[in-house]
Structure formats: structure tokens, C-alpha cells
Amino acid sequence: MLSILVDSRNESEEHLKSPISKFLSSTFYSENEINTKEKIDLAIYLGNDATSDIGVLIEAKKPSNKSEFPTVKQLIKKGFQEILLYYLRERVDYKNNNIKHLIITNGFEWFFFNASDFYNLFYKNSELIKEYKTFRDGRKDTTKNELFYNEIAKKYIDKVEDALPFVHLDFRDKEVSKFKEKETCKYLQIIFRCSFTWKKFLETTVISLIKPFIMSFFIL
């Protein structure tokens, strides 16, 4: 699974989009359109072309860019601030209420977030939405994204960081090698295409089967 990513670890983030897209389209999303959209690194559409709504938003970082990539103990990195901006643009500006998941990845590590949690913790925060619209409409002292990242997103993420559920998966984990390929694919399918909330996911018996893949959970 990592063969298409290993040779890309030192390439640019733009280059990394291609192997990630190929990995997803050849495994879990073979019937879905996977492409960029405006500034979004990668988007998985609900249908087989870009006329359908986006169901999954993806922010890609090259493995060497550790300063911008979240960690289990610290989500507030640029990668998370970027995925929040993508979400607000898609949810507020395009009124897309069909978003299912948000992903931040460097190819090896994957952070999975459920869109329902972004809805409750971010979209329903009227102060955040007001500030986002002010920034979007050019009514701040700059239109550069760094203002949104550092002065808007950061403070709102900080307020909910400990309450935001997520799944963290690292393909380099030595435990993964203990599974046979068919078993691995079956368990990964559950994670990548999980259509219910992480809280419900954690309550199911299947969690005991895929425990080696799950590095951390934060639940409400």
C-alpha cells in the first residue's frame, strides 16, 4: 500500500496529491471522482464526476513538513487550520450539507474527522461564522489566508480541541505488518468509509478487531 508513496516522501505537496489520489481510487473509492477543487488539495465527490457534491475534504502535507502536520497531542497546526477553511468555504459558501469526512494526511499518517463534529463544533458557532464571513468578504485588514489561520481559526480550534473526536492511523506502525493483506484491507475499509459517528464507531465490537490501526481517540 505504501509503495506508491515511499518514493514521494521528499517531493512537493503538489506532487503528493497524485499518489494519494491513486491509492484512494484503487482501493476504497473506485466509483467516486477524486480531484482538486479550487484551493482544496483533494476532494472525494459523492458521485463519479465533479457535478456531484463533495463528500470528503482532504488536506495533504509532504512527510517532511512536520511543522504544519498535526500530531495526536497537538491538532493546532497549519494543516488543521487549512482543512477548517476548506470546510467553511464548502459548507457556508457552497451550502454543501453532504460532507461526510475530513482527512489530513502525509500519505503515511492519516487523521480522520467526522463532518458532523465539524458541524456541531464549528459551523454552529455563530461567532466563528461571522468572523469567517468578514474575512471572506475582504473586510479585515488583509485577505491573506494567514490571517484566518493565525487570528481566527487558531482561537476557535483551541476552544474545542479536547472535545473533537478523531481517528489517527499510521501505516508505518509495526502492528500493521502482523495482519494478512485481506484482513488489513477489510479493517481499513471500515475506517476509510465509516459513515457513522466516531462515538458510535467506538461503541461497536469491531473496534477490538482494528485496535492496532487506531492510535488515539478523543470522544465527547
mmCIF file of the C-alpha atoms, coordinates in Angstrom:
data_MODEL
# 
_entry.id   MODEL 
# 
loop_
_atom_site.group_PDB 
_atom_site.id 
_atom_site.type_symbol 
_atom_site.label_atom_id 
_atom_site.label_alt_id 
_atom_site.label_comp_id 
_atom_site.label_asym_id 
_atom_site.label_entity_id 
_atom_site.label_seq_id 
_atom_site.pdbx_PDB_ins_code 
_atom_site.Cartn_x 
_atom_site.Cartn_y 
_atom_site.Cartn_z 
_atom_site.occupancy 
_atom_site.B_iso_or_equiv 
_atom_site.pdbx_formal_charge 
_atom_site.auth_seq_id 
_atom_site.auth_comp_id 
_atom_site.auth_asym_id 
_atom_site.auth_atom_id 
_atom_site.pdbx_PDB_model_num 
ATOM 1   C CA . MET A 1 1   ? 0.000   0.000   0.000   1.00 0.00 ? 1   MET A CA 1 
ATOM 2   C CA . LEU A 1 2   ? 2.880   2.346   0.715   1.00 0.00 ? 2   LEU A CA 1 
ATOM 3   C CA . SER A 1 3   ? 4.840   1.586   -2.443  1.00 0.00 ? 3   SER A CA 1 
ATOM 4   C CA . ILE A 1 4   ? 3.322   4.479   -4.385  1.00 0.00 ? 4   ILE A CA 1 
ATOM 5   C CA . LEU A 1 5   ? 4.035   6.869   -1.516  1.00 0.00 ? 5   LEU A CA 1 
ATOM 6   C CA . VAL A 1 6   ? 7.545   5.938   -0.444  1.00 0.00 ? 6   VAL A CA 1 
ATOM 7   C CA . ASP A 1 7   ? 9.182   7.472   -3.492  1.00 0.00 ? 7   ASP A CA 1 
ATOM 8   C CA . SER A 1 8   ? 7.220   10.677  -2.930  1.00 0.00 ? 8   SER A CA 1 
ATOM 9   C CA . ARG A 1 9   ? 8.239   11.440  0.626   1.00 0.00 ? 9   ARG A CA 1 
ATOM 10  C CA . ASN A 1 10  ? 10.613  14.245  -0.385  1.00 0.00 ? 10  ASN A CA 1 
ATOM 11  C CA . GLU A 1 11  ? 8.540   15.597  -3.239  1.00 0.00 ? 11  GLU A CA 1 
ATOM 12  C CA . SER A 1 12  ? 6.374   18.713  -3.113  1.00 0.00 ? 12  SER A CA 1 
ATOM 13  C CA . GLU A 1 13  ? 2.883   18.617  -1.658  1.00 0.00 ? 13  GLU A CA 1 
ATOM 14  C CA . GLU A 1 14  ? 1.530   19.194  -5.144  1.00 0.00 ? 14  GLU A CA 1 
ATOM 15  C CA . HIS A 1 15  ? 3.282   16.035  -6.341  1.00 0.00 ? 15  HIS A CA 1 
ATOM 16  C CA . LEU A 1 16  ? 1.985   14.043  -3.353  1.00 0.00 ? 16  LEU A CA 1 
ATOM 17  C CA . LYS A 1 17  ? -1.641  14.565  -4.396  1.00 0.00 ? 17  LYS A CA 1 
ATOM 18  C CA . SER A 1 18  ? -1.254  12.165  -7.317  1.00 0.00 ? 18  SER A CA 1 
ATOM 19  C CA . PRO A 1 19  ? -0.152  9.041   -5.393  1.00 0.00 ? 19  PRO A CA 1 
ATOM 20  C CA . ILE A 1 20  ? -2.707  9.710   -2.645  1.00 0.00 ? 20  ILE A CA 1 
ATOM 21  C CA . SER A 1 21  ? -5.438  10.047  -5.250  1.00 0.00 ? 21  SER A CA 1 
ATOM 22  C CA . LYS A 1 22  ? -4.306  6.821   -6.953  1.00 0.00 ? 22  LYS A CA 1 
ATOM 23  C CA . PHE A 1 23  ? -4.231  4.994   -3.631  1.00 0.00 ? 23  PHE A CA 1 
ATOM 24  C CA . LEU A 1 24  ? -7.791  6.045   -2.762  1.00 0.00 ? 24  LEU A CA 1 
ATOM 25  C CA . SER A 1 25  ? -9.243  5.450   -6.221  1.00 0.00 ? 25  SER A CA 1 
ATOM 26  C CA . SER A 1 26  ? -7.681  1.989   -6.482  1.00 0.00 ? 26  SER A CA 1 
ATOM 27  C CA . THR A 1 27  ? -8.912  0.887   -3.069  1.00 0.00 ? 27  THR A CA 1 
ATOM 28  C CA . PHE A 1 28  ? -11.837 2.449   -1.238  1.00 0.00 ? 28  PHE A CA 1 
ATOM 29  C CA . TYR A 1 29  ? -13.249 4.998   -3.689  1.00 0.00 ? 29  TYR A CA 1 
ATOM 30  C CA . SER A 1 30  ? -13.098 3.341   -7.099  1.00 0.00 ? 30  SER A CA 1 
ATOM 31  C CA . GLU A 1 31  ? -16.570 4.618   -8.041  1.00 0.00 ? 31  GLU A CA 1 
ATOM 32  C CA . ASN A 1 32  ? -16.022 8.202   -6.901  1.00 0.00 ? 32  ASN A CA 1 
ATOM 33  C CA . GLU A 1 33  ? -14.489 11.208  -8.622  1.00 0.00 ? 33  GLU A CA 1 
ATOM 34  C CA . ILE A 1 34  ? -11.310 12.297  -6.811  1.00 0.00 ? 34  ILE A CA 1 
ATOM 35  C CA . ASN A 1 35  ? -9.864  15.631  -7.800  1.00 0.00 ? 35  ASN A CA 1 
ATOM 36  C CA . THR A 1 36  ? -8.861  19.074  -6.623  1.00 0.00 ? 36  THR A CA 1 
ATOM 37  C CA . LYS A 1 37  ? -11.352 21.903  -6.228  1.00 0.00 ? 37  LYS A CA 1 
ATOM 38  C CA . GLU A 1 38  ? -10.112 25.473  -6.178  1.00 0.00 ? 38  GLU A CA 1 
ATOM 39  C CA . LYS A 1 39  ? -7.680  25.565  -3.220  1.00 0.00 ? 39  LYS A CA 1 
ATOM 40  C CA . ILE A 1 40  ? -8.742  22.200  -1.775  1.00 0.00 ? 40  ILE A CA 1 
ATOM 41  C CA . ASP A 1 41  ? -5.844  19.743  -2.112  1.00 0.00 ? 41  ASP A CA 1 
ATOM 42  C CA . LEU A 1 42  ? -8.114  16.780  -2.855  1.00 0.00 ? 42  LEU A CA 1 
ATOM 43  C CA . ALA A 1 43  ? -11.849 16.204  -2.767  1.00 0.00 ? 43  ALA A CA 1 
ATOM 44  C CA . ILE A 1 44  ? -13.742 12.939  -2.972  1.00 0.00 ? 44  ILE A CA 1 
ATOM 45  C CA . TYR A 1 45  ? -17.079 13.501  -4.667  1.00 0.00 ? 45  TYR A CA 1 
ATOM 46  C CA . LEU A 1 46  ? -20.189 11.539  -3.798  1.00 0.00 ? 46  LEU A CA 1 
ATOM 47  C CA . GLY A 1 47  ? -20.686 10.624  -7.449  1.00 0.00 ? 47  GLY A CA 1 
ATOM 48  C CA . ASN A 1 48  ? -18.478 9.634   -10.361 1.00 0.00 ? 48  ASN A CA 1 
ATOM 49  C CA . ASP A 1 49  ? -17.964 13.188  -11.599 1.00 0.00 ? 49  ASP A CA 1 
ATOM 50  C CA . ALA A 1 50  ? -17.438 16.694  -10.250 1.00 0.00 ? 50  ALA A CA 1 
ATOM 51  C CA . THR A 1 51  ? -21.078 17.698  -10.719 1.00 0.00 ? 51  THR A CA 1 
ATOM 52  C CA . SER A 1 52  ? -21.949 15.850  -7.504  1.00 0.00 ? 52  SER A CA 1 
ATOM 53  C CA . ASP A 1 53  ? -21.374 17.239  -4.019  1.00 0.00 ? 53  ASP A CA 1 
ATOM 54  C CA . ILE A 1 54  ? -18.070 16.772  -2.247  1.00 0.00 ? 54  ILE A CA 1 
ATOM 55  C CA . GLY A 1 55  ? -18.268 14.109  0.437   1.00 0.00 ? 55  GLY A CA 1 
ATOM 56  C CA . VAL A 1 56  ? -14.685 14.104  1.737   1.00 0.00 ? 56  VAL A CA 1 
ATOM 57  C CA . LEU A 1 57  ? -12.230 17.005  2.062   1.00 0.00 ? 57  LEU A CA 1 
ATOM 58  C CA . ILE A 1 58  ? -8.515  16.182  2.129   1.00 0.00 ? 58  ILE A CA 1 
ATOM 59  C CA . GLU A 1 59  ? -5.520  18.288  3.129   1.00 0.00 ? 59  GLU A CA 1 
ATOM 60  C CA . ALA A 1 60  ? -2.190  16.772  2.023   1.00 0.00 ? 60  ALA A CA 1 
ATOM 61  C CA . LYS A 1 61  ? 1.207   17.533  3.520   1.00 0.00 ? 61  LYS A CA 1 
ATOM 62  C CA . LYS A 1 62  ? 4.519   16.022  2.488   1.00 0.00 ? 62  LYS A CA 1 
ATOM 63  C CA . PRO A 1 63  ? 6.018   13.752  5.192   1.00 0.00 ? 63  PRO A CA 1 
ATOM 64  C CA . SER A 1 64  ? 8.985   16.056  5.779   1.00 0.00 ? 64  SER A CA 1 
ATOM 65  C CA . ASN A 1 65  ? 6.714   19.014  6.570   1.00 0.00 ? 65  ASN A CA 1 
ATOM 66  C CA . LYS A 1 66  ? 6.346   18.160  10.244  1.00 0.00 ? 66  LYS A CA 1 
ATOM 67  C CA . SER A 1 67  ? 5.868   21.756  11.384  1.00 0.00 ? 67  SER A CA 1 
ATOM 68  C CA . GLU A 1 68  ? 2.499   22.014  9.593   1.00 0.00 ? 68  GLU A CA 1 
ATOM 69  C CA . PHE A 1 69  ? 1.236   18.492  10.241  1.00 0.00 ? 69  PHE A CA 1 
ATOM 70  C CA . PRO A 1 70  ? -0.947  17.750  13.292  1.00 0.00 ? 70  PRO A CA 1 
ATOM 71  C CA . THR A 1 71  ? 0.066   15.340  15.997  1.00 0.00 ? 71  THR A CA 1 
ATOM 72  C CA . VAL A 1 72  ? -2.107  13.276  18.306  1.00 0.00 ? 72  VAL A CA 1 
ATOM 73  C CA . LYS A 1 73  ? -1.324  15.686  21.138  1.00 0.00 ? 73  LYS A CA 1 
ATOM 74  C CA . GLN A 1 74  ? -1.466  18.891  19.110  1.00 0.00 ? 74  GLN A CA 1 
ATOM 75  C CA . LEU A 1 75  ? -4.069  19.405  16.404  1.00 0.00 ? 75  LEU A CA 1 
ATOM 76  C CA . ILE A 1 76  ? -3.481  23.133  16.070  1.00 0.00 ? 76  ILE A CA 1 
ATOM 77  C CA . LYS A 1 77  ? -1.104  23.092  13.146  1.00 0.00 ? 77  LYS A CA 1 
ATOM 78  C CA . LYS A 1 78  ? -1.458  24.770  9.766   1.00 0.00 ? 78  LYS A CA 1 
ATOM 79  C CA . GLY A 1 79  ? -2.793  21.568  8.194   1.00 0.00 ? 79  GLY A CA 1 
ATOM 80  C CA . PHE A 1 80  ? -5.795  21.598  10.517  1.00 0.00 ? 80  PHE A CA 1 
ATOM 81  C CA . GLN A 1 81  ? -6.364  25.328  10.045  1.00 0.00 ? 81  GLN A CA 1 
ATOM 82  C CA . GLU A 1 82  ? -6.393  24.758  6.288   1.00 0.00 ? 82  GLU A CA 1 
ATOM 83  C CA . ILE A 1 83  ? -8.913  21.913  6.433   1.00 0.00 ? 83  ILE A CA 1 
ATOM 84  C CA . LEU A 1 84  ? -11.177 24.097  8.582   1.00 0.00 ? 84  LEU A CA 1 
ATOM 85  C CA . LEU A 1 85  ? -11.016 26.845  5.954   1.00 0.00 ? 85  LEU A CA 1 
ATOM 86  C CA . TYR A 1 86  ? -11.884 24.325  3.219   1.00 0.00 ? 86  TYR A CA 1 
ATOM 87  C CA . TYR A 1 87  ? -14.815 23.106  5.297   1.00 0.00 ? 87  TYR A CA 1 
ATOM 88  C CA . LEU A 1 88  ? -16.215 26.591  5.901   1.00 0.00 ? 88  LEU A CA 1 
ATOM 89  C CA . ARG A 1 89  ? -15.924 27.506  2.229   1.00 0.00 ? 89  ARG A CA 1 
ATOM 90  C CA . GLU A 1 90  ? -17.725 24.344  1.186   1.00 0.00 ? 90  GLU A CA 1 
ATOM 91  C CA . ARG A 1 91  ? -20.349 24.410  3.952   1.00 0.00 ? 91  ARG A CA 1 
ATOM 92  C CA . VAL A 1 92  ? -21.033 28.168  4.159   1.00 0.00 ? 92  VAL A CA 1 
ATOM 93  C CA . ASP A 1 93  ? -20.310 29.458  0.648   1.00 0.00 ? 93  ASP A CA 1 
ATOM 94  C CA . TYR A 1 94  ? -21.499 26.448  -1.355  1.00 0.00 ? 94  TYR A CA 1 
ATOM 95  C CA . LYS A 1 95  ? -24.121 25.312  1.185   1.00 0.00 ? 95  LYS A CA 1 
ATOM 96  C CA . ASN A 1 96  ? -22.930 21.724  0.880   1.00 0.00 ? 96  ASN A CA 1 
ATOM 97  C CA . ASN A 1 97  ? -24.581 19.777  3.688   1.00 0.00 ? 97  ASN A CA 1 
ATOM 98  C CA . ASN A 1 98  ? -23.452 16.410  2.315   1.00 0.00 ? 98  ASN A CA 1 
ATOM 99  C CA . ILE A 1 99  ? -19.883 16.463  3.627   1.00 0.00 ? 99  ILE A CA 1 
ATOM 100 C CA . LYS A 1 100 ? -19.134 13.182  5.406   1.00 0.00 ? 100 LYS A CA 1 
ATOM 101 C CA . HIS A 1 101 ? -15.486 13.274  6.447   1.00 0.00 ? 101 HIS A CA 1 
ATOM 102 C CA . LEU A 1 102 ? -12.381 15.434  6.587   1.00 0.00 ? 102 LEU A CA 1 
ATOM 103 C CA . ILE A 1 103 ? -8.888  13.995  6.264   1.00 0.00 ? 103 ILE A CA 1 
ATOM 104 C CA . ILE A 1 104 ? -5.398  15.353  6.878   1.00 0.00 ? 104 ILE A CA 1 
ATOM 105 C CA . THR A 1 105 ? -2.624  13.104  5.566   1.00 0.00 ? 105 THR A CA 1 
ATOM 106 C CA . ASN A 1 106 ? 1.010   12.929  4.547   1.00 0.00 ? 106 ASN A CA 1 
ATOM 107 C CA . GLY A 1 107 ? 0.478   9.563   2.893   1.00 0.00 ? 107 GLY A CA 1 
ATOM 108 C CA . PHE A 1 108 ? 1.757   7.597   5.867   1.00 0.00 ? 108 PHE A CA 1 
ATOM 109 C CA . GLU A 1 109 ? -0.250  9.204   8.667   1.00 0.00 ? 109 GLU A CA 1 
ATOM 110 C CA . TRP A 1 110 ? -3.976  9.836   8.368   1.00 0.00 ? 110 TRP A CA 1 
ATOM 111 C CA . PHE A 1 111 ? -6.209  11.924  10.619  1.00 0.00 ? 111 PHE A CA 1 
ATOM 112 C CA . PHE A 1 112 ? -9.930  11.270  10.112  1.00 0.00 ? 112 PHE A CA 1 
ATOM 113 C CA . PHE A 1 113 ? -12.639 13.664  11.306  1.00 0.00 ? 113 PHE A CA 1 
ATOM 114 C CA . ASN A 1 114 ? -16.390 13.262  11.054  1.00 0.00 ? 114 ASN A CA 1 
ATOM 115 C CA . ALA A 1 115 ? -18.163 16.193  9.402   1.00 0.00 ? 115 ALA A CA 1 
ATOM 116 C CA . SER A 1 116 ? -20.969 16.049  11.965  1.00 0.00 ? 116 SER A CA 1 
ATOM 117 C CA . ASP A 1 117 ? -18.440 17.055  14.624  1.00 0.00 ? 117 ASP A CA 1 
ATOM 118 C CA . PHE A 1 118 ? -17.248 19.980  12.486  1.00 0.00 ? 118 PHE A CA 1 
ATOM 119 C CA . TYR A 1 119 ? -20.898 20.965  12.097  1.00 0.00 ? 119 TYR A CA 1 
ATOM 120 C CA . ASN A 1 120 ? -21.522 20.973  15.843  1.00 0.00 ? 120 ASN A CA 1 
ATOM 121 C CA . LEU A 1 121 ? -18.230 22.497  16.959  1.00 0.00 ? 121 LEU A CA 1 
ATOM 122 C CA . PHE A 1 122 ? -17.524 24.954  14.142  1.00 0.00 ? 122 PHE A CA 1 
ATOM 123 C CA . TYR A 1 123 ? -20.457 25.552  11.789  1.00 0.00 ? 123 TYR A CA 1 
ATOM 124 C CA . LYS A 1 124 ? -22.897 26.133  14.651  1.00 0.00 ? 124 LYS A CA 1 
ATOM 125 C CA . ASN A 1 125 ? -20.515 28.617  16.280  1.00 0.00 ? 125 ASN A CA 1 
ATOM 126 C CA . SER A 1 126 ? -22.094 31.911  15.215  1.00 0.00 ? 126 SER A CA 1 
ATOM 127 C CA . GLU A 1 127 ? -19.054 33.960  16.246  1.00 0.00 ? 127 GLU A CA 1 
ATOM 128 C CA . LEU A 1 128 ? -16.738 31.877  14.059  1.00 0.00 ? 128 LEU A CA 1 
ATOM 129 C CA . ILE A 1 129 ? -19.104 32.069  11.093  1.00 0.00 ? 129 ILE A CA 1 
ATOM 130 C CA . LYS A 1 130 ? -19.392 35.843  11.496  1.00 0.00 ? 130 LYS A CA 1 
ATOM 131 C CA . GLU A 1 131 ? -15.606 36.259  11.563  1.00 0.00 ? 131 GLU A CA 1 
ATOM 132 C CA . TYR A 1 132 ? -15.183 33.894  8.623   1.00 0.00 ? 132 TYR A CA 1 
ATOM 133 C CA . LYS A 1 133 ? -17.653 35.890  6.516   1.00 0.00 ? 133 LYS A CA 1 
ATOM 134 C CA . THR A 1 134 ? -15.942 39.149  7.453   1.00 0.00 ? 134 THR A CA 1 
ATOM 135 C CA . PHE A 1 135 ? -12.612 37.688  6.324   1.00 0.00 ? 135 PHE A CA 1 
ATOM 136 C CA . ARG A 1 136 ? -14.129 36.131  3.195   1.00 0.00 ? 136 ARG A CA 1 
ATOM 137 C CA . ASP A 1 137 ? -15.714 39.408  2.153   1.00 0.00 ? 137 ASP A CA 1 
ATOM 138 C CA . GLY A 1 138 ? -12.431 41.320  2.461   1.00 0.00 ? 138 GLY A CA 1 
ATOM 139 C CA . ARG A 1 139 ? -13.459 43.371  5.478   1.00 0.00 ? 139 ARG A CA 1 
ATOM 140 C CA . LYS A 1 140 ? -10.342 42.558  7.507   1.00 0.00 ? 140 LYS A CA 1 
ATOM 141 C CA . ASP A 1 141 ? -7.039  44.417  7.064   1.00 0.00 ? 141 ASP A CA 1 
ATOM 142 C CA . THR A 1 142 ? -5.777  41.665  4.741   1.00 0.00 ? 142 THR A CA 1 
ATOM 143 C CA . THR A 1 143 ? -7.256  38.916  2.601   1.00 0.00 ? 143 THR A CA 1 
ATOM 144 C CA . LYS A 1 144 ? -4.254  36.622  3.101   1.00 0.00 ? 144 LYS A CA 1 
ATOM 145 C CA . ASN A 1 145 ? -5.126  33.208  4.470   1.00 0.00 ? 145 ASN A CA 1 
ATOM 146 C CA . GLU A 1 146 ? -2.520  33.585  7.205   1.00 0.00 ? 146 GLU A CA 1 
ATOM 147 C CA . LEU A 1 147 ? -4.875  35.987  8.977   1.00 0.00 ? 147 LEU A CA 1 
ATOM 148 C CA . PHE A 1 148 ? -7.598  33.359  9.047   1.00 0.00 ? 148 PHE A CA 1 
ATOM 149 C CA . TYR A 1 149 ? -5.166  30.662  10.207  1.00 0.00 ? 149 TYR A CA 1 
ATOM 150 C CA . ASN A 1 150 ? -3.461  32.642  12.959  1.00 0.00 ? 150 ASN A CA 1 
ATOM 151 C CA . GLU A 1 151 ? -6.112  35.056  14.197  1.00 0.00 ? 151 GLU A CA 1 
ATOM 152 C CA . ILE A 1 152 ? -9.421  33.305  13.548  1.00 0.00 ? 152 ILE A CA 1 
ATOM 153 C CA . ALA A 1 153 ? -9.055  29.544  13.174  1.00 0.00 ? 153 ALA A CA 1 
ATOM 154 C CA . LYS A 1 154 ? -6.452  29.139  15.904  1.00 0.00 ? 154 LYS A CA 1 
ATOM 155 C CA . LYS A 1 155 ? -8.555  30.573  18.710  1.00 0.00 ? 155 LYS A CA 1 
ATOM 156 C CA . TYR A 1 156 ? -11.686 28.618  17.783  1.00 0.00 ? 156 TYR A CA 1 
ATOM 157 C CA . ILE A 1 157 ? -9.815  25.342  17.353  1.00 0.00 ? 157 ILE A CA 1 
ATOM 158 C CA . ASP A 1 158 ? -8.153  25.896  20.710  1.00 0.00 ? 158 ASP A CA 1 
ATOM 159 C CA . LYS A 1 159 ? -11.569 26.109  22.398  1.00 0.00 ? 159 LYS A CA 1 
ATOM 160 C CA . VAL A 1 160 ? -12.732 22.706  21.140  1.00 0.00 ? 160 VAL A CA 1 
ATOM 161 C CA . GLU A 1 161 ? -9.509  20.768  20.557  1.00 0.00 ? 161 GLU A CA 1 
ATOM 162 C CA . ASP A 1 162 ? -10.026 18.489  23.554  1.00 0.00 ? 162 ASP A CA 1 
ATOM 163 C CA . ALA A 1 163 ? -13.651 17.810  22.584  1.00 0.00 ? 163 ALA A CA 1 
ATOM 164 C CA . LEU A 1 164 ? -13.052 16.955  18.928  1.00 0.00 ? 164 LEU A CA 1 
ATOM 165 C CA . PRO A 1 165 ? -13.124 13.194  18.172  1.00 0.00 ? 165 PRO A CA 1 
ATOM 166 C CA . PHE A 1 166 ? -10.731 11.837  15.582  1.00 0.00 ? 166 PHE A CA 1 
ATOM 167 C CA . VAL A 1 167 ? -9.085  8.660   14.382  1.00 0.00 ? 167 VAL A CA 1 
ATOM 168 C CA . HIS A 1 168 ? -5.335  8.587   13.818  1.00 0.00 ? 168 HIS A CA 1 
ATOM 169 C CA . LEU A 1 169 ? -3.842  5.897   11.591  1.00 0.00 ? 169 LEU A CA 1 
ATOM 170 C CA . ASP A 1 170 ? -0.160  5.383   10.788  1.00 0.00 ? 170 ASP A CA 1 
ATOM 171 C CA . PHE A 1 171 ? 0.667   2.869   8.061   1.00 0.00 ? 171 PHE A CA 1 
ATOM 172 C CA . ARG A 1 172 ? 4.235   2.663   9.362   1.00 0.00 ? 172 ARG A CA 1 
ATOM 173 C CA . ASP A 1 173 ? 3.099   1.190   12.664  1.00 0.00 ? 173 ASP A CA 1 
ATOM 174 C CA . LYS A 1 174 ? 4.769   -2.183  13.153  1.00 0.00 ? 174 LYS A CA 1 
ATOM 175 C CA . GLU A 1 175 ? 1.468   -3.697  14.295  1.00 0.00 ? 175 GLU A CA 1 
ATOM 176 C CA . VAL A 1 176 ? 0.057   -3.323  10.786  1.00 0.00 ? 176 VAL A CA 1 
ATOM 177 C CA . SER A 1 177 ? 2.531   -5.868  9.419   1.00 0.00 ? 177 SER A CA 1 
ATOM 178 C CA . LYS A 1 178 ? 1.034   -8.526  11.685  1.00 0.00 ? 178 LYS A CA 1 
ATOM 179 C CA . PHE A 1 179 ? -2.138  -8.631  9.637   1.00 0.00 ? 179 PHE A CA 1 
ATOM 180 C CA . LYS A 1 180 ? -2.638  -10.511 6.416   1.00 0.00 ? 180 LYS A CA 1 
ATOM 181 C CA . GLU A 1 181 ? -3.363  -8.304  3.412   1.00 0.00 ? 181 GLU A CA 1 
ATOM 182 C CA . LYS A 1 182 ? -7.047  -9.297  3.101   1.00 0.00 ? 182 LYS A CA 1 
ATOM 183 C CA . GLU A 1 183 ? -7.638  -8.659  6.794   1.00 0.00 ? 183 GLU A CA 1 
ATOM 184 C CA . THR A 1 184 ? -5.871  -5.325  6.603   1.00 0.00 ? 184 THR A CA 1 
ATOM 185 C CA . CYS A 1 185 ? -7.986  -4.176  3.659   1.00 0.00 ? 185 CYS A CA 1 
ATOM 186 C CA . LYS A 1 186 ? -11.179 -5.218  5.424   1.00 0.00 ? 186 LYS A CA 1 
ATOM 187 C CA . TYR A 1 187 ? -10.358 -3.224  8.541   1.00 0.00 ? 187 TYR A CA 1 
ATOM 188 C CA . LEU A 1 188 ? -9.145  -0.209  6.590   1.00 0.00 ? 188 LEU A CA 1 
ATOM 189 C CA . GLN A 1 189 ? -12.378 -0.250  4.603   1.00 0.00 ? 189 GLN A CA 1 
ATOM 190 C CA . ILE A 1 190 ? -14.251 0.240   7.866   1.00 0.00 ? 190 ILE A CA 1 
ATOM 191 C CA . ILE A 1 191 ? -12.126 3.260   8.765   1.00 0.00 ? 191 ILE A CA 1 
ATOM 192 C CA . PHE A 1 192 ? -11.959 4.939   5.358   1.00 0.00 ? 192 PHE A CA 1 
ATOM 193 C CA . ARG A 1 193 ? -15.644 4.516   4.555   1.00 0.00 ? 193 ARG A CA 1 
ATOM 194 C CA . CYS A 1 194 ? -17.130 4.727   8.028   1.00 0.00 ? 194 CYS A CA 1 
ATOM 195 C CA . SER A 1 195 ? -20.464 6.526   7.540   1.00 0.00 ? 195 SER A CA 1 
ATOM 196 C CA . PHE A 1 196 ? -21.499 6.870   11.154  1.00 0.00 ? 196 PHE A CA 1 
ATOM 197 C CA . THR A 1 197 ? -20.150 8.920   14.038  1.00 0.00 ? 197 THR A CA 1 
ATOM 198 C CA . TRP A 1 198 ? -16.848 8.038   15.657  1.00 0.00 ? 198 TRP A CA 1 
ATOM 199 C CA . LYS A 1 199 ? -18.633 7.794   19.017  1.00 0.00 ? 199 LYS A CA 1 
ATOM 200 C CA . LYS A 1 200 ? -20.896 5.068   17.660  1.00 0.00 ? 200 LYS A CA 1 
ATOM 201 C CA . PHE A 1 201 ? -17.884 3.556   15.895  1.00 0.00 ? 201 PHE A CA 1 
ATOM 202 C CA . LEU A 1 202 ? -16.054 3.241   19.204  1.00 0.00 ? 202 LEU A CA 1 
ATOM 203 C CA . GLU A 1 203 ? -19.036 1.530   20.801  1.00 0.00 ? 203 GLU A CA 1 
ATOM 204 C CA . THR A 1 204 ? -19.110 -1.258  18.214  1.00 0.00 ? 204 THR A CA 1 
ATOM 205 C CA . THR A 1 205 ? -17.411 -4.580  18.764  1.00 0.00 ? 205 THR A CA 1 
ATOM 206 C CA . VAL A 1 206 ? -15.416 -4.157  15.572  1.00 0.00 ? 206 VAL A CA 1 
ATOM 207 C CA . ILE A 1 207 ? -13.115 -1.712  17.349  1.00 0.00 ? 207 ILE A CA 1 
ATOM 208 C CA . SER A 1 208 ? -11.407 -4.630  19.079  1.00 0.00 ? 208 SER A CA 1 
ATOM 209 C CA . LEU A 1 209 ? -10.575 -6.096  15.680  1.00 0.00 ? 209 LEU A CA 1 
ATOM 210 C CA . ILE A 1 210 ? -8.890  -2.998  14.307  1.00 0.00 ? 210 ILE A CA 1 
ATOM 211 C CA . LYS A 1 211 ? -7.280  -1.755  17.510  1.00 0.00 ? 211 LYS A CA 1 
ATOM 212 C CA . PRO A 1 212 ? -3.736  -1.991  16.094  1.00 0.00 ? 212 PRO A CA 1 
ATOM 213 C CA . PHE A 1 213 ? -4.714  0.576   13.463  1.00 0.00 ? 213 PHE A CA 1 
ATOM 214 C CA . ILE A 1 214 ? -6.199  3.089   15.886  1.00 0.00 ? 214 ILE A CA 1 
ATOM 215 C CA . MET A 1 215 ? -3.585  5.176   17.632  1.00 0.00 ? 215 MET A CA 1 
ATOM 216 C CA . SER A 1 216 ? -5.805  7.611   19.525  1.00 0.00 ? 216 SER A CA 1 
ATOM 217 C CA . PHE A 1 217 ? -9.418  8.617   20.142  1.00 0.00 ? 217 PHE A CA 1 
ATOM 218 C CA . PHE A 1 218 ? -10.866 11.698  21.710  1.00 0.00 ? 218 PHE A CA 1 
ATOM 219 C CA . ILE A 1 219 ? -14.599 11.381  22.333  1.00 0.00 ? 219 ILE A CA 1 
ATOM 220 C CA . LEU A 1 220 ? -17.176 13.768  23.733  1.00 0.00 ? 220 LEU A CA 1 
# 
